[in-house]
Amino acid sequence: MPDNQPFVSPLNPAGFFALESHTVLALDGADAVAFAQAQFASDVVALAPGHWHWSAWLTAKGRVIAVFALLRTGDTALRLVLPDHDAAELGDALRRFVFRRKVTISARTDLRVSGMFAAPAQAHGPVLAGDEESGLELDYGAPGLPRTLRLSPALLPDDPASVEAWNVADLRLGLPRLPPPQREQWTPQQLALDRLEAFSVKKGCYPGQEIVARTHFLGRAKRELLLLRVADKVDPGAQVTQSGTAIGSIVSAAGRSRRYALAVLPLEREPAPLLADGSETVTEAFVEGFAR
């Protein structure tokens, strides 16, 4: 199968399949946008109702806790689509910073996340389509790898092959997936979140903002995110070596037989082959056109 063709599962050739690892967190209330603006790395105030963009929540030291799609479904309503986090746990962590703000934070267990390897009929770029009752859809792919993400109450079939292909597509599109050991380890620049426009260096303060801005304006980012094809045994946390020296590590990995990984590596390195967990790798380019 050519790499630029969408995946079609024989179990689910033309429909949506459940993405059980994805959860939805809701922020509602008069201060929902102001609260999110003060906590998240993206410019939430600039996000218009009916639109979405990438965002992240960072530690005070500028390390990424979570990367997510942030949807503004109304003037005072936000939804976080979390690929790797339990919404209730992240909601509990965020709730510690609410203080007197008028915002309610709740896990939306009634909204299930599903995906489809086709472009949406109506959603396009940052513009949402539909609603939470009938199905809220996002354009979640790129011209070379079309995908639709949907939030709805509907129960959908499990399709492990499609889910694995979805996880691979995330990496090929440059979306870092963060299993627990990889959280709070990397700066937004190291994860190439500037490519997703998931953080702002112009808005006001948020956790980690000083470190993010200093790295941006002083040009001190010394590492980059690279897409690799790796051996099936390679998992997140594996070392990447070059000429016998460890120079970086694997952040995310997905797929079998054609396994992909995202690695954080130095910008300046030798032209020698890269090994992941002792096996040679192949460097690939990201599929273009994913940023919103």
C-alpha positions as CSV (number, residue, x, y, z in Angstrom):
1,M,0.0,0.0,0.0
2,P,1.5,3.4,-0.9
3,D,2.3,5.6,2.1
4,N,0.2,8.5,0.8
5,Q,-3.0,6.4,0.6
6,P,-5.6,6.5,3.4
7,F,-5.9,3.3,5.4
8,V,-9.1,1.2,4.8
9,S,-9.8,-1.6,7.2
10,P,-11.6,-4.7,5.9
11,L,-13.6,-4.7,9.2
12,N,-14.9,-1.1,8.7
13,P,-14.3,0.0,5.1
14,A,-16.4,3.1,5.0
15,G,-17.4,4.2,8.4
16,F,-16.5,5.5,11.8
17,F,-14.7,3.4,14.5
18,A,-14.3,4.0,18.2
19,L,-11.2,5.7,19.5
20,E,-11.4,4.5,23.1
21,S,-8.2,6.1,24.2
22,H,-9.6,9.5,23.4
23,T,-11.6,11.3,26.1
24,V,-13.5,14.7,26.2
25,L,-13.1,17.3,28.9
26,A,-15.6,20.2,29.1
27,L,-15.0,23.8,30.4
28,D,-18.3,25.7,30.7
29,G,-19.2,29.0,32.3
30,A,-18.7,32.8,32.1
31,D,-15.0,32.5,32.8
32,A,-14.2,29.3,30.8
33,V,-12.3,31.2,28.1
34,A,-10.4,33.4,30.6
35,F,-9.5,30.3,32.6
36,A,-8.3,28.4,29.6
37,Q,-6.4,31.5,28.4
38,A,-4.5,31.6,31.7
39,Q,-3.7,27.8,31.7
40,F,-3.2,26.7,28.1
41,A,-0.4,27.5,25.8
42,S,-2.5,28.6,22.8
43,D,-4.3,31.9,22.3
44,V,-7.8,30.8,23.4
45,V,-9.3,34.3,23.3
46,A,-8.5,34.4,19.6
47,L,-10.4,31.1,19.0
48,A,-13.8,32.0,17.5
49,P,-16.9,30.0,18.4
50,G,-17.4,27.1,16.0
51,H,-13.7,26.7,15.5
52,W,-10.9,24.6,16.9
53,H,-7.1,24.6,17.2
54,W,-4.2,22.7,18.8
55,S,-3.2,23.5,22.3
56,A,-1.2,22.2,25.2
57,W,-1.0,22.4,29.0
58,L,2.5,22.8,30.4
59,T,4.2,22.6,33.8
60,A,5.7,25.7,35.3
61,K,9.1,24.6,33.9
62,G,7.7,24.6,30.4
63,R,7.3,20.8,29.9
64,V,4.3,19.4,28.1
65,I,1.7,17.6,30.2
66,A,-0.9,17.2,27.4
67,V,-1.4,18.0,23.7
68,F,-5.0,18.3,22.6
69,A,-7.5,19.6,20.2
70,L,-9.3,22.6,21.8
71,L,-12.8,23.3,20.5
72,R,-14.8,26.4,21.2
73,T,-18.4,25.2,20.9
74,G,-20.0,28.3,22.2
75,D,-19.2,31.7,23.6
76,T,-18.7,30.2,27.1
77,A,-18.1,26.6,26.2
78,L,-14.8,24.8,25.4
79,R,-14.1,21.1,24.7
80,L,-10.7,19.4,25.0
81,V,-10.3,16.2,22.9
82,L,-7.5,14.3,24.8
83,P,-5.8,11.5,22.8
84,D,-3.8,10.1,25.8
85,H,-5.3,11.4,29.0
86,D,-8.2,10.4,31.2
87,A,-10.5,13.4,31.2
88,A,-11.5,13.0,34.8
89,E,-7.9,13.0,36.0
90,L,-6.9,16.0,33.9
91,G,-10.0,17.8,35.1
92,D,-9.1,17.2,38.7
93,A,-5.6,18.6,38.0
94,L,-7.0,21.7,36.3
95,R,-9.6,22.3,39.0
96,R,-6.9,23.1,41.5
97,F,-6.4,26.4,39.6
98,V,-10.0,27.5,39.3
99,F,-10.1,29.6,42.5
100,R,-13.0,32.0,42.2
101,R,-13.5,31.8,38.5
102,K,-16.9,31.0,37.1
103,V,-16.1,27.8,35.3
104,T,-17.2,24.2,35.6
105,I,-14.8,21.5,34.5
106,S,-16.3,18.0,33.8
107,A,-15.4,14.8,32.0
108,R,-18.0,14.3,29.2
109,T,-18.4,10.5,29.4
110,D,-21.5,10.9,27.3
111,L,-19.5,12.1,24.3
112,R,-17.6,9.3,22.6
113,V,-14.7,9.9,20.1
114,S,-14.5,8.2,16.8
115,G,-12.5,8.5,13.6
116,M,-12.8,7.8,9.9
117,F,-10.2,7.8,7.2
118,A,-12.0,10.2,4.9
119,A,-12.4,14.0,4.7
120,P,-15.5,15.4,6.5
121,A,-18.4,16.4,4.4
122,Q,-18.8,19.8,6.0
123,A,-16.0,20.5,8.6
124,H,-13.0,22.1,7.0
125,G,-9.7,23.3,8.4
126,P,-10.4,25.0,11.8
127,V,-14.2,25.1,11.2
128,L,-16.3,22.6,13.2
129,A,-19.5,21.1,11.8
130,G,-22.6,19.6,13.5
131,D,-23.4,19.5,17.2
132,E,-22.8,17.2,20.2
133,E,-26.2,15.5,19.8
134,S,-26.0,14.6,16.2
135,G,-22.2,14.5,15.9
136,L,-19.6,17.2,16.1
137,E,-17.0,16.7,13.4
138,L,-13.4,18.0,12.9
139,D,-11.2,18.0,9.9
140,Y,-8.4,16.0,11.5
141,G,-6.2,15.2,8.6
142,A,-4.3,16.6,5.6
143,P,-4.7,16.5,1.8
144,G,-2.4,13.5,1.6
145,L,-4.0,11.7,4.6
146,P,-7.6,12.7,5.1
147,R,-9.4,12.0,8.4
148,T,-12.5,13.0,10.3
149,L,-12.8,13.0,14.1
150,R,-16.3,12.9,15.6
151,L,-17.7,13.6,19.0
152,S,-21.1,12.1,19.6
153,P,-23.2,10.0,22.0
154,A,-23.2,7.0,19.6
155,L,-21.7,3.7,20.5
156,L,-19.4,2.6,17.7
157,P,-17.7,-0.7,16.9
158,D,-14.2,-1.6,18.0
159,D,-11.7,-2.0,15.1
160,P,-8.2,-2.6,16.4
161,A,-6.7,-2.5,12.9
162,S,-8.2,0.9,12.2
163,V,-7.2,2.3,15.6
164,E,-3.6,1.2,15.1
165,A,-3.6,2.8,11.6
166,W,-5.0,6.0,13.2
167,N,-2.2,6.0,15.8
168,V,0.3,5.7,13.0
169,A,-1.3,8.5,11.1
170,D,-1.0,10.8,14.1
171,L,2.7,10.3,14.1
172,R,3.1,10.7,10.3
173,L,1.1,14.0,10.6
174,G,3.5,15.1,13.4
175,L,1.1,14.9,16.4
176,P,3.0,13.6,19.4
177,R,1.3,10.9,21.4
178,L,2.4,11.0,25.1
179,P,2.1,7.8,27.1
180,P,2.5,8.5,30.9
181,P,6.4,8.2,31.0
182,Q,6.8,10.8,28.3
183,R,4.7,13.5,30.0
184,E,6.4,16.5,31.6
185,Q,9.7,15.6,29.8
186,W,9.7,17.8,26.7
187,T,9.3,21.4,25.8
188,P,6.8,22.5,23.1
189,Q,9.7,23.3,20.7
190,Q,11.2,19.8,21.2
191,L,7.9,18.3,20.3
192,A,7.5,20.6,17.3
193,L,4.3,22.1,18.6
194,D,5.1,25.3,16.8
195,R,4.4,23.3,13.6
196,L,0.9,22.7,15.0
197,E,0.6,26.3,16.2
198,A,-0.2,24.9,19.6
199,F,1.4,27.6,21.6
200,S,1.6,31.4,21.6
201,V,4.6,33.6,22.4
202,K,2.5,36.8,22.1
203,K,-0.3,36.3,24.6
204,G,-0.2,36.9,28.4
205,C,1.2,34.6,31.0
206,Y,0.4,30.8,31.3
207,P,2.4,28.0,33.0
208,G,5.8,27.7,31.3
209,Q,5.3,30.8,29.2
210,E,8.6,32.4,30.2
211,I,10.6,29.4,29.2
212,V,8.7,28.9,25.9
213,A,9.2,32.6,25.0
214,R,12.8,32.6,25.9
215,T,13.5,29.6,23.8
216,H,11.6,31.2,20.9
217,F,13.1,34.7,21.0
218,L,16.7,33.7,21.8
219,G,16.7,30.8,19.4
220,R,18.0,28.3,21.9
221,A,16.1,25.2,20.8
222,K,18.8,22.6,20.3
223,R,16.6,19.6,19.6
224,E,14.0,18.7,17.0
225,L,11.2,16.1,16.5
226,L,12.0,13.5,13.8
227,L,9.8,10.9,12.2
228,L,11.4,7.5,12.0
229,R,10.5,4.1,10.6
230,V,11.7,1.6,13.3
231,A,11.8,-2.0,14.2
232,D,8.7,-3.6,15.8
233,K,10.5,-3.9,19.1
234,V,11.0,-0.2,19.5
235,D,8.8,1.5,22.2
236,P,8.6,4.9,23.7
237,G,11.6,5.6,26.0
238,A,14.0,3.6,23.8
239,Q,17.4,5.3,23.2
240,V,18.4,6.6,19.8
241,T,22.1,6.2,19.2
242,Q,24.6,7.3,16.5
243,S,28.1,6.0,16.2
244,G,27.7,4.2,19.5
245,T,26.6,7.3,21.5
246,A,23.1,7.9,22.8
247,I,21.8,11.2,21.4
248,G,18.1,11.1,22.0
249,S,15.1,9.0,22.7
250,I,11.7,7.8,21.3
251,V,8.7,9.7,22.4
252,S,5.9,7.9,20.5
253,A,5.6,4.7,18.5
254,A,2.8,2.9,16.7
255,G,2.2,0.2,14.1
256,R,3.6,-3.2,13.3
257,S,5.6,-4.4,10.3
258,R,5.7,-0.8,9.3
259,R,6.3,0.8,12.7
260,Y,6.7,4.6,13.0
261,A,8.1,6.6,15.9
262,L,8.7,10.2,16.9
263,A,12.1,10.9,18.4
264,V,13.6,14.0,20.0
265,L,17.1,14.4,18.6
266,P,19.8,17.2,18.5
267,L,19.6,19.6,15.6
268,E,23.3,19.2,15.1
269,R,24.3,15.6,14.5
270,E,26.5,13.5,12.3
271,P,25.3,12.1,9.0
272,A,25.8,8.5,10.3
273,P,22.9,6.1,10.6
274,L,20.5,6.4,13.5
275,L,19.8,3.3,15.6
276,A,16.7,2.9,17.8
277,D,17.0,0.3,20.5
278,G,20.0,-1.1,18.5
279,S,18.2,-1.4,15.2
280,E,18.7,0.9,12.2
281,T,16.0,3.4,11.3
282,V,14.7,5.2,8.2
283,T,14.0,9.0,8.4
284,E,10.8,10.1,6.8
285,A,9.1,13.5,6.2
286,F,5.9,14.5,8.0
287,V,2.7,14.6,5.9
288,E,2.2,18.3,5.3
289,G,-0.9,20.4,5.9
290,F,-2.0,19.2,9.4
291,A,-1.7,22.5,11.3
292,R,-4.9,24.4,12.1
